[in-house]
């Protein structure tokens, strides 16, 4: 469970770093007069792919992280008992 939480948190952090990096790159490009047009032109399209991919990854990893933390809290407050296990004869 601990590894899953660390993995989801690191995916969230990496996606937020990628999203802020793409935002900075696009802002610098616009200030320098670079035109961002449709996908039909010869312009770079990787900022769109990385930006939207990181937004989706941030949303999914945040949801998974919340669910994992909730499961960890429930497991901590309601530990398993041995009543549900069969006893060996």
Secondary structure, 3 states (H helix, E strand, C coil): CHHHHHHHHHHHHHHHHHHHHHHHHHHHHHHCCCCCCCCCCCCCCHHHHHHHHHHHHHHHHHHHHHHHHHHHHHHHHCCCCHHHCCCCC
